[in-house]
């Protein structure tokens, strides 16, 4: 073998690895939404998780990607650690599909039969032609770019394989190469170490098995020389995955990586025992032990090892969970601070591999912001009836949590943005929608603090709102509680009906603010309210109106996210609503106005009677 053959081998390897990468990226971009939907159906039944992990990995052709995504979902609280175990085991079996595809190398390219179309020599150019047509000629069609990327990746992968096999074919007559693999037959530890090193370096068991399959064209490989290499590949790949799952992660995500490592070590040990027993006590392996093994034989051996390990270990997978809980202790944080840190830990950057799942993690943190902002406003209203510094402190603490979540989630989404392709319009719009909602919920939290400052001012000055004003505060507080409930439901549950109910109620809140301001000025003129309390009441109304406005923005953003017409003309949509062109708006506005102004009238009546 000369230097040109070596260059050809590494050039083929580069094309092979690059083809795997771009094909996998294309497949992941189309399958991550289905993965997210399927995750919701995973129960505590490990068999369901096993089938899901197998199917997803067979599609995206990367067990590392599947397990890292699963680790991120565990960290985000989307699935439990127990539910992840079946997915991890299934991913280990699903990764063998790549080897079964590569076995197409075994098809005789000299044949004139129709099966020749499945040879890499024919498939590679066909895939590249389909890919370039989709990308350049059919680029206006939906998903054509993704399909083109997958096809070209497939073509490049097989082109790289062909280059590697062509370069190593002369080694079939090399005595040194033959002696190398004979030494691996006699020294399985050396083969194990070689497989571990290559898989760890390439960070892909599929790619390493593919290289082994390419080398099989030399005719120098046999079962006795490759079984230990396969075991080494399993270890090298799972160590990489365990490291990736552990970087910056909390306890449960780290446990998924450890479970993957324990499963592979256990499966490898069982298969090693099986090989030793079959070799030394039965004649079952005699016929294949030293016989040349081809690409298909390597693929089958890999699949049998993985599948047999899964079948034997799936029934006892709970042992892995218990062992991981003992090896990795729970995070020390407790209480509200611990809860917030746990939520932030769900913003795992490993989910950037699948933007759909990363967006789902962000949705969870923003939903928490929505709940905190709503609770903050409700607690702030309590301080007007009876001032309590502990309640004020809780509102301030909640606002600090909201700010932290807002900063971390905004940063997470901004860093996610490059992972979303420009042609993925819906995901880019969803990302922008989330960022806008973050700002609105954060402002509601700020206004909750402002409300506690209003009540604190009254307490410091030794004054209070009049009984009439306190009654009005309670009524408008009910309206704010209702509108914030709609805003929270609109975001958390994508409740479009709740989103439509926000604007009519927001208009009623505006009407109430005007009415309460007039009532307040009248009380000032009549001497039924002090100047100090009067200034605080006016500032209180400003905060109420702004909270209502923030809820209105969230409602419009939610509707615009799911209605292109509203998205294009948001201001026109609001103007037309207020002009009375929408029957639903009109009906809701009338009902809400009558209900809340009736309550205000009852406050006046009650105060007058007393």
C-alpha positions in Angstrom: 0.0 0.0 0.0 1.4 3.4 -1.0 0.7 6.9 0.3 -1.9 7.5 -2.4 -3.9 4.5 -1.1 -3.7 5.9 2.4 -4.9 9.3 1.2 -7.8 7.6 -0.6 -8.8 5.6 2.5 -8.9 8.7 4.7 -10.6 10.7 2.0 -13.3 8.0 1.7 -13.6 8.0 5.5 -14.1 11.8 5.5 -16.9 11.5 2.9 -18.5 8.6 4.8 -18.6 10.5 8.1 -19.8 13.7 6.5 -22.5 11.8 4.5 -23.7 10.2 7.8 -23.8 13.6 9.5 -25.8 15.5 6.9 -28.1 12.6 6.3 -28.7 12.3 10.0 -29.3 16.1 10.3 -31.9 16.0 7.6 -33.6 13.0 9.1 -33.6 14.5 12.6 -35.2 17.8 11.3 -38.1 15.8 9.9 -38.5 13.3 12.8 -38.1 15.4 15.9 -41.7 16.5 15.8 -42.8 12.9 15.6 -40.4 12.1 18.4 -41.9 14.7 20.6 -45.5 13.4 19.9 -44.4 9.8 20.5 -42.7 10.8 23.8 -46.1 11.8 25.1 -47.4 8.3 24.6 -44.5 6.6 26.5 -45.8 5.1 29.7 -44.1 3.3 32.5 -44.0 0.2 30.2 -40.4 -0.2 29.2 -41.4 -2.2 26.1 -43.2 0.9 24.7 -40.1 3.0 25.4 -37.9 0.3 23.8 -39.9 0.4 20.6 -39.8 4.2 20.5 -36.1 4.3 21.0 -35.5 1.6 18.3 -37.8 3.4 15.8 -36.3 6.9 16.4 -32.7 5.7 16.2 -33.4 3.6 13.1 -34.6 6.8 11.5 -32.0 9.3 12.6 -29.2 6.7 12.6 -27.6 7.9 15.8 -28.0 6.2 19.2 -26.0 9.0 20.7 -28.4 11.7 19.4 -31.4 9.7 20.7 -29.9 9.2 24.1 -28.6 12.7 24.5 -32.1 14.0 23.5 -33.7 11.6 26.0 -31.3 12.9 28.7 -32.4 16.4 27.9 -36.1 15.5 28.1 -35.5 13.8 31.5 -33.8 17.0 32.6 -36.7 19.1 31.3 -39.2 16.9 33.2 -40.9 15.8 30.0 -40.3 12.2 30.8 -39.2 10.4 34.0 -35.9 8.5 34.5 -37.8 5.3 34.6 -39.5 6.0 31.2 -36.1 6.8 29.6 -34.6 3.3 30.3 -36.7 1.6 27.6 -35.8 4.3 25.1 -32.1 3.9 25.9 -32.2 0.1 25.3 -34.2 0.6 22.1 -31.7 3.1 20.8 -28.9 0.6 21.2 -30.7 -1.8 18.9 -31.9 0.9 16.5 -28.3 1.9 15.7 -27.7 -1.4 14.0 -29.9 -0.4 11.1 -27.1 1.6 9.6 -25.0 -1.6 9.3 -27.8 -3.4 7.6 -28.0 -0.6 5.0 -24.2 -0.7 4.5 -24.4 -4.4 3.8 -25.6 -3.4 0.3 -21.8 -3.6 -0.4 -22.3 -7.3 -0.7 -24.5 -7.1 -3.8 -22.7 -8.2 -6.9 -22.2 -5.1 -9.1 -21.2 -7.2 -12.1 -24.7 -8.8 -12.3 -27.1 -7.7 -15.0 -30.2 -8.4 -12.8 -32.5 -5.7 -11.5 -30.9 -6.1 -8.0 -27.9 -4.2 -9.3 -29.8 -0.9 -8.7 -29.3 -1.5 -5.0 -25.5 -1.6 -5.3 -23.7 1.4 -3.8 -22.2 2.1 -7.3 -25.7 2.8 -8.6 -27.4 4.0 -5.4 -24.8 6.7 -4.7 -25.2 8.7 -8.0 -29.0 8.2 -8.0 -29.3 9.6 -4.5 -27.0 12.6 -5.4 -29.1 13.3 -8.5 -32.4 13.2 -6.5 -30.8 15.4 -3.8 -29.6 18.1 -6.2 -32.9 18.2 -8.1 -34.8 18.6 -4.8 -32.5 21.4 -3.6 -32.1 23.4 -6.9 -35.1 22.6 -9.1 -37.8 21.8 -6.6 -36.8 24.2 -3.8 -40.2 25.9 -3.7 -41.9 22.7 -2.7 -42.4 22.0 1.0 -39.7 19.8 2.6 -37.9 19.6 -0.7 -34.7 21.0 0.8 -34.8 18.5 3.7 -35.4 15.6 1.3 -32.6 16.8 -0.9 -30.2 17.0 2.1 -31.1 13.4 3.2 -30.6 12.1 -0.4 -27.3 13.8 -0.9 -26.1 12.7 2.5 -27.0 9.1 1.5 -25.1 9.5 -1.8 -22.0 11.0 -0.1 -22.0 8.2 2.5 -21.9 5.4 -0.1 -19.4 7.4 -2.2 -17.1 7.4 0.8 -17.6 3.7 1.4 -16.8 2.9 -2.2 -13.6 5.0 -1.9 -12.6 3.2 1.3 -13.3 -0.3 -0.1 -11.5 0.4 -3.4 -8.4 1.6 -1.4 -8.3 -1.3 1.0 -9.0 -4.0 -1.6 -5.3 -4.4 -2.5 -4.7 -5.3 1.2 -6.5 -8.7 0.5 -3.2 -10.0 -0.8 -1.1 -8.3 1.9 0.5 -10.8 4.4 1.1 -8.0 7.0 -2.6 -7.1 6.9 -3.6 -10.8 7.1 -1.2 -11.3 10.1 -2.7 -8.2 11.8 -6.2 -9.7 11.9 -4.9 -13.2 12.7 -3.3 -11.5 15.8 -6.7 -10.0 16.7 -8.1 -13.5 16.6 -5.5 -14.7 19.0 -5.6 -11.6 21.2 -9.2 -10.4 21.7 -8.1 -7.8 24.3 -6.2 -6.0 21.6 -9.3 -6.0 19.3 -11.4 -4.8 22.2 -9.1 -1.9 22.8 -8.9 -1.0 19.1 -12.7 -0.9 18.8 -13.0 1.2 21.9 -10.4 3.7 20.7 -11.8 4.2 17.2 -15.5 4.5 18.4 -14.5 6.9 21.1 -12.5 9.0 18.6 -15.3 9.0 16.0 -18.1 9.3 18.6 -20.2 7.0 16.5 -20.7 3.2 16.8 -22.5 3.2 13.4 -19.5 4.8 11.7 -17.0 2.5 13.3 -19.0 -0.6 12.3 -19.2 0.9 8.8 -15.5 1.1 8.6 -15.2 -2.5 9.7 -17.7 -3.5 7.0 -15.6 -1.6 4.4 -12.5 -3.6 5.5 -14.4 -6.9 5.1 -13.8 -6.6 1.3 -10.2 -7.7 1.9 -11.5 -11.1 2.9 -9.2 -11.1 5.9 -11.9 -10.6 8.6 -13.5 -13.4 10.4 -15.9 -13.8 13.4 -13.0 -14.6 15.6 -11.3 -11.3 14.8 -14.3 -9.0 14.9 -16.5 -10.0 17.9 -14.0 -8.4 20.4 -13.8 -5.3 18.2 -17.6 -4.9 18.3 -17.5 -5.2 22.1 -14.9 -2.4 22.2 -17.1 -0.3 19.8 -20.0 -0.6 22.2 -17.9 0.6 25.1 -16.3 3.5 23.3 -19.6 4.8 22.0 -21.4 4.7 25.3 -18.6 6.3 27.2 -18.9 9.3 24.8 -22.6 9.4 25.3 -22.2 9.3 29.1 -19.8 12.2 29.0 -22.1 14.3 26.8 -25.1 13.6 29.1 -23.1 14.7 32.1 -21.7 18.0 30.9 -23.5 20.8 32.9 -26.4 18.5 33.7 -28.3 17.8 36.9 -28.7 14.4 38.6 -31.3 12.7 36.4 -29.8 13.6 33.0 -26.4 12.2 34.2 -28.2 9.1 35.3 -29.4 8.4 31.8 -25.8 8.4 30.6 -24.8 6.0 33.4 -27.7 3.7 32.6 -26.6 3.6 28.9 -23.1 2.7 30.1 -24.3 0.0 32.5 -26.6 -1.5 29.9 -23.7 -1.7 27.3 -21.3 -3.2 29.8 -23.9 -5.7 31.0 -24.9 -6.7 27.4 -21.2 -6.9 26.4 -20.5 -9.2 29.4 -23.5 -11.5 28.6 -22.5 -11.7 24.9 -18.9 -12.5 25.8 -20.1 -15.3 28.1 -22.3 -16.5 25.3 -19.4 -16.6 22.8 -17.1 -18.4 25.2 -19.8 -21.0 26.0 -20.7 -21.6 22.4 -17.1 -21.7 21.2 -15.9 -24.1 23.9 -18.8 -26.3 24.7 -20.8 -26.5 21.5 -20.0 -26.8 17.8 -22.4 -23.9 16.8 -19.6 -21.4 16.0 -17.1 -23.8 14.4 -18.3 -23.1 10.9 -18.0 -19.3 11.1 -15.2 -18.9 13.6 -12.3 -18.6 11.1 -14.3 -18.3 7.9 -14.1 -15.0 6.0 -16.9 -12.7 7.1 -18.5 -10.1 4.7 -20.3 -6.8 5.3 -23.7 -8.6 5.8 -22.2 -11.0 8.3 -20.8 -8.1 10.4 -24.1 -6.3 10.2 -25.9 -9.5 11.4 -23.5 -10.2 14.2 -23.8 -6.6 15.4 -27.6 -6.8 15.3 -27.7 -10.2 17.1 -25.4 -9.0 19.9 -27.5 -5.9 20.5 -30.9 -7.5 20.1 -30.0 -10.5 22.4 -28.7 -8.1 25.0 -31.9 -6.1 24.9 -34.1 -9.2 25.2 -32.1 -10.5 28.2 -31.8 -7.1 30.0 -35.2 -5.4 29.3 -37.0 -7.5 31.9 -34.6 -6.4 34.6 -34.1 -2.8 33.5 -35.3 -1.5 36.9 -32.0 -2.7 38.3 -30.2 -0.1 36.2 -32.5 2.6 37.5 -31.8 1.7 41.2 -28.1 1.4 40.6 -28.0 4.9 38.9 -29.9 6.4 41.9 -27.2 5.0 44.2 -24.3 6.1 42.1 -25.5 9.6 41.5 -27.1 11.4 44.4 -29.9 13.9 44.1 -29.2 17.6 43.7 -29.0 19.3 47.1 -31.3 22.2 46.3 -34.7 22.2 48.0 -37.7 24.5 48.3 -38.6 27.2 45.8 -35.0 27.9 44.9 -34.4 24.3 44.2 -37.5 24.1 42.1 -36.4 27.1 40.0 -32.9 25.6 39.6 -34.5 22.4 38.5 -36.6 24.1 35.9 -33.6 26.0 34.6 -31.7 22.8 34.3 -34.3 21.6 31.9 -32.9 24.2 29.4 -30.4 21.6 28.3 -28.4 22.6 25.2 -28.1 19.0 24.1 -31.7 19.5 22.9 -30.4 21.9 20.3 -30.0 18.8 18.2 -33.8 18.8 17.9 -35.2 22.4 17.9 -38.7 21.1 18.5 -37.7 19.5 21.8 -35.6 22.5 22.7 -38.7 24.8 22.2 -40.7 22.4 24.3 -38.2 22.8 27.1 -38.4 26.6 26.8 -42.2 26.4 26.9 -42.0 24.7 30.3 -39.9 27.6 31.8 -42.1 30.3 30.3 -45.2 28.5 31.6 -43.6 28.6 35.1 -43.1 32.4 34.6 -46.8 32.7 33.7 -47.8 31.0 36.9 -45.4 33.1 39.1 -46.5 36.4 37.5 -50.1 35.6 38.1 -49.5 34.5 41.7 -47.5 37.6 42.3 -50.3 39.9 41.2 -52.9 38.0 43.3 -50.7 38.1 46.4 -50.0 41.8 45.8 -53.7 42.5 45.9 -54.0 40.8 49.3 -51.7 43.4 50.8 -54.2 46.2 50.3 -56.8 44.5 52.6 -54.1 43.7 55.2 -50.5 44.7 54.8 -48.1 41.8 55.5 -44.4 42.2 54.9 -44.0 38.4 54.5 -46.4 38.5 51.5 -44.5 41.4 50.1 -41.3 39.4 50.4 -42.8 36.5 48.6 -43.9 38.7 45.7 -40.4 40.1 45.5 -38.8 36.7 45.6 -41.2 35.5 42.9 -40.3 38.5 40.7 -36.6 37.6 41.2 -37.4 34.1 40.0 -39.3 35.5 37.0 -36.3 37.7 36.1 -33.9 34.7 36.4 -36.1 32.5 34.2 -36.6 35.3 31.7 -32.8 35.9 31.4 -32.0 32.2 31.1 -34.8 31.3 28.7 -34.2 34.3 26.4 -30.5 33.4 26.3 -31.4 29.7 25.6 -33.7 30.7 22.7 -31.2 33.1 21.2 -28.5 30.5 21.2 -31.0 28.0 19.8 -31.8 30.3 16.8 -28.8 29.2 14.6 -30.0 25.6 15.0 -33.2 26.4 13.2 -32.9 26.6 9.5 -34.3 29.8 7.8 -36.8 27.7 5.8 -38.3 26.3 9.0 -40.7 29.2 9.2 -43.1 27.8 11.8 -40.3 27.1 14.3 -38.7 30.5 13.8 -42.1 32.1 14.4 -42.6 30.0 17.5 -39.2 31.1 18.8 -40.1 34.7 18.3 -43.5 34.2 19.9 -41.8 32.7 23.0 -39.4 35.7 23.3 -42.3 38.2 23.1 -44.3 36.3 25.7 -41.2 36.2 28.0 -41.1 40.0 28.0 -44.8 40.3 28.8 -44.8 37.9 31.7 -41.7 39.6 33.1 -43.4 43.0 33.0 -46.4 41.6 34.8 -44.0 40.4 37.5 -42.6 43.9 37.7 -46.1 45.5 38.1 -46.9 43.0 40.8 -43.9 44.4 42.7 -45.1 47.9 42.0 -48.5 47.0 43.5 -46.8 45.9 46.7 -44.9 49.2 46.8 -48.2 51.0 46.6 -49.5 49.1 49.6 -46.2 49.6 51.4 -46.4 53.4 50.8 -49.8 53.4 52.4 -48.5 51.4 55.4 -45.5 53.7 55.8 -47.6 56.8 55.8 -50.0 55.3 58.3 -53.0 55.7 56.0 -55.2 53.4 53.9 -57.7 53.5 51.1 -61.3 54.3 52.0 -63.8 51.5 52.3 -65.2 52.4 48.9 -61.8 52.4 47.3 -61.0 49.0 48.9 -64.2 47.6 47.5 -63.3 48.8 44.1 -59.8 47.3 44.5 -61.3 43.9 45.2 -63.6 44.1 42.1 -60.9 45.2 39.7 -58.7 42.5 41.3 -61.2 39.9 40.3 -61.2 41.2 36.7 -57.3 41.0 36.7 -57.4 37.5 38.1 -59.8 36.4 35.3 -57.8 38.0 32.5 -54.5 36.7 33.8 -56.0 33.2 33.9 -57.0 33.6 30.3 -53.4 34.7 29.4 -51.8 31.8 31.2 -54.2 29.3 29.6 -53.6 30.9 26.2 -49.9 30.3 26.4 -49.6 27.1 28.4 -52.3 25.1 26.6 -52.4 27.0 23.3 -56.0 27.8 24.2 -57.3 30.0 21.4 -60.7 30.4 23.0 -59.0 31.8 26.1 -56.9 34.1 23.9 -60.0 35.5 22.2 -61.6 36.2 25.6 -58.7 38.4 26.7 -59.4 41.5 24.6 -63.0 42.0 25.5 -62.1 41.8 29.2 -59.1 44.1 28.7 -61.4 46.7 27.3 -63.7 46.3 30.3 -60.7 46.8 32.6 -59.8 50.0 30.8 -63.4 51.2 31.3 -63.2 50.3 35.0 -59.9 52.2 35.4 -61.6 55.3 33.9 -64.6 54.9 36.1 -62.5 54.3 39.2 -60.4 57.3 38.5 -63.5 59.5 38.2 -64.9 58.0 41.4 -61.6 58.7 43.1 -61.5 62.4 42.0 -65.0 62.8 43.3 -64.0 61.4 46.7 -61.1 63.8 46.8 -63.4 66.7 46.1 -65.8 65.5 48.8 -63.0 65.0 51.4 -63.7 61.3 51.7 -60.1 60.5 50.7 -56.7 61.8 51.8 -54.2 63.4 49.3 -51.6 60.8 50.2 -53.9 57.8 49.6 -55.2 59.5 46.5 -51.8 59.6 44.8 -51.2 56.0 45.6 -54.6 55.0 44.2 -53.9 56.7 40.9 -50.5 54.9 40.7 -52.3 51.7 41.6 -54.7 52.2 38.6 -51.7 52.7 36.3 -50.2 49.4 37.3 -53.6 47.6 36.9 -54.1 49.0 33.4 -50.6 48.0 32.3 -51.0 44.4 33.6 -54.2 44.2 31.6 -52.3 45.5 28.5 -49.6 42.9 28.9 -52.3 40.2 29.0 -53.8 41.7 25.8 -50.5 41.5 24.1 -50.1 37.8 25.1 -53.6 37.1 23.7 -52.9 38.8 20.4 -49.4 37.1 20.1 -51.1 33.7 20.6 -53.8 34.3 18.0 -51.3 35.7 15.5 -49.1 32.6 16.0 -52.0 30.4 14.7 -53.7 32.8 12.3 -51.6 34.2 9.5 -54.2 37.0 8.8 -53.9 38.3 12.3 -50.1 37.9 12.2 -49.9 40.2 9.2 -52.2 42.9 10.6 -52.3 42.8 14.4 -53.1 46.6 14.8 -55.9 46.4 12.2 -57.3 43.3 14.0 -57.5 45.2 17.3 -58.9 48.3 15.7 -61.7 46.3 14.0 -62.5 44.5 17.2 -62.9 47.8 19.1 -65.0 49.2 16.2 -67.6 46.4 16.9 -67.0 44.3 13.7 -66.7 41.0 15.7 -69.8 39.5 17.2 -67.9 37.3 19.7 -66.0 40.3 21.0 -69.1 42.4 21.2 -71.0 39.6 23.2 -68.1 39.0 25.6 -67.5 42.7 26.1 -71.1 43.3 27.0 -71.3 40.4 29.3 -68.1 41.2 31.2 -69.0 44.9 31.4 -72.4 44.3 32.9 -71.0 41.8 35.4 -68.2 43.9 36.7 -69.9 47.2 36.7 -72.8 45.6 38.6 -70.2 44.5 41.2 -68.9 48.1 41.4 -72.5 49.4 41.9 -73.0 46.9 44.7 -69.8 48.3 46.4 -71.3 51.8 46.3 -74.6 50.5 47.5 -73.1 48.6 50.4 -71.0 51.6 51.6 -74.0 53.9 51.3 -76.1 51.6 53.4 -73.4 51.2 56.1 
